[in-house]
């Protein structure tokens, strides 16, 4: 005697198994897609590099923040060389009065100013005659700016 449900049961098992397998694949693909999109959405925007420029006129050194993220001058170090020789005294930014420099730097290099240096702002100081070497017209001047130990810029100019 044959059972009429035996064949129908076997055929439906293959069909149910196939549907379940397709369903598992669809659910896994959706999970992977959500994870990839979530990772892409949480990736931070790339940081724009900081752009600085320098000019030297007489003993005045002026640095301009030309673009990029704001800088906190309290974490900056500025190192200056004239004709390949480092200044005997380097500017301790921010400051008001420091050995080797005339009092009263401008912009965020002045200790009384907002320490946040943003694009478009200028910061300057004047090298005093007591610093060595003296800045004279035609000298090659290199200004290196660091954020902590990280180099931000190496700026070269000729003093006017």
Secondary structure, DSSP 8 states (H G I E B T S, - for coil): ---HHHHHHHHHHHHHHHHHHHHHHHHHHHHHHHHHHHHHHHS-------EEEEEEETTEEEEEEEESS-EEGGGEEEEEEETTEE-SS---SSBSS-TTB-S--BGGGBTTS-SEE-TT-EEEEEB-TTSSS---TT-EEEEEEEETTEEEEEEEEE--
